């Protein structure tokens, strides 16, 4: 049984697609997953499975659509084996996420979209936004003092955003701690 981080896109955002984490956990248990822990209500799960990542994604997406009243066009599931998820932290740009008082730092995970395609959706504002391509994700940082000037919201209006899910760096670090627990 391998440990995985599961990231759900499109639930509990802006009052849409409400899904209680207790209900999500019960659904995952019914599917046979074990060692399930959730973190905050935005669809972060750490669990164990003998299945591969793509099979997990398909199974959970199908189950969510069948068991809950959700807008399935918004829902996407990303399953990352522990080694891949831990590489997100290990491979981060130097000092990324180290100054939470100065910068808002996010990991933007890609779902069936190449890094090259995803980068085209961004128009970083000089002096505010900085982004670095990673392996299967984009590291994005915005200057906290100028966060209202960020162009991150403009990227969210791009059709490519449907193939991305964003997590704060603090959430990424917490999920890594949960993997190790």
N, C-alpha and C positions, 0 to 999 in steps of 0.2 A: 504494500500500500504506500503510495507516494503522497506527500503533502502538496496541496495546491492552494493558490490564492485565486479566488473567483471574484471578478469585478462585473457587476451588473450595470448596464447603461440604461438610462431612461426610467428609473423608478424613483418615487418620492422627490421629484424635482418640481418646484413651483406648484405644489398641490395636485400634480397629476400622477397617475399610475401609482396610487398608494398601495404599499405592500409592507405589512408589519414584518419585522425581522423574525419574530417567533413563528409566523406562518411560513416564511421562507425556510427557516431551519427545519420545521416539520416536513415540508415538501421534500427537502434534500434528504432527510432521514428516510422517508418513504421510498426514495429512489435508491437507497442503499449506501449512501455516503456516510462516513463516520468521522468522529473527532471534529464536529462542526462548531465553529465559533463565528459570530457575526460582529461587525464593528460599525457603529453608527448606522443610521437608517438609510444610507445612500447606496446600499448594495455591495458591501464588502464582506467576503466570507473566506475563512481558512478552513480547509477540510482535507480528508484523506480519501483516496480512491485508487483502485487498480487500473482504472480506465485511462486512456490517453486524453490529452487536452481537447482535441477536436471533438471526440465522442462526448466528453463532459459538456462542452458548449452546446452541442446539438440537443442533448438530452434535457438540459436545464431550460434552454429556450423553448423547447416543445412543451415541457411540463408547465412553465409559467403561463404560456398561452392557453393551455387546456384547463388549468386549475384556478386561475385568477382573472378578474375582469380588468385587463390591461390593454392599452393601445400597443399591440404587438409590433407595429412599425417602428416604435421608439426603442423597443427592448432589444438589447444585444448582450451577449455573455462572452466574457474573455476568461479563459482558464490558463493560469500560468503555473507550471511546475515550480516547486521551491527554488530549484537551481536558477531558473530563468528570472524569477522574481528577485532573488538575492543579487543577481547580476545587475539589476536596475540600480541598486544602491552602490555596488562595487564600481560600476562603470560610469557613475555620475560625473559631470564636469567638476573640475577642482573647485572646492568651496561652495558648490551648489547646495542650497538649503541650510548653510551654516549661519546665516544672519537673518533669522525670522523677523526680527524687529525692523530690519532695513528693506527686506525683499519678501514678496509673496512668491513662493516657489511651488510649482506644480509639475507633476508627471502626467503627460498626455499620452495615454496608451492607445495604440492603433489596432483596429479590428478589421483585418482583410484589406488594409490600405498600406501601400509602401511609404516609407519615410519620405522619399522624394515627392510622391503625390501629396502627402500631408503638408509638407513644408510650403508648397505652393498656396495653401489656404491662408497662410499667415502674412500679415503685413506689419511687422514689428515697428513700433514708434521709437525712433532713436532717443536715447536717454531715459526711456521708460521700460520697454520690452527687450528681453534678450532670449533667444532660443538656441538650443543645441540639438542637432539630430542625434538620436541614440539607436539602439537595436530594438526595433518594434515600438518605439516611443519617441516623444519629443520632450525635452526638458525645457520648461518655460519659466522665466522669472520676470517679475515686474517690480519696479521701484515702488515701495509702499507709499512714499510721500506723493507720488504722482499716479497712484493706481487708478484714479478716475480718468486718466488720459490713455490708459492701455487700449490696445486694439484687439485684445483677446475676444471681446464680445463680437467684433466684426467677423472674426474667424468662426465663431459659433453660428453665424448666419450662412456660412458657406455649406453647400451640400456635402462636402467631405466630412463635416463635423458628425454626421450620422454614423461614421465609422471610427469615432474616437470616444474615449471616456477619460475624464479628468479627475485626478486625485491630488489633494494637497500633499506637499512633501511630508508633513506631519503624519498624515494618514498612511503614506507609504512606509514610513519608519515604524509606525504602530503595527501594521500588518506584518512587517518583517519580524518584529518582536513576537507576535503571535505565532508565526511559523516556528520560531525557535523554542517556544514554551512547551 
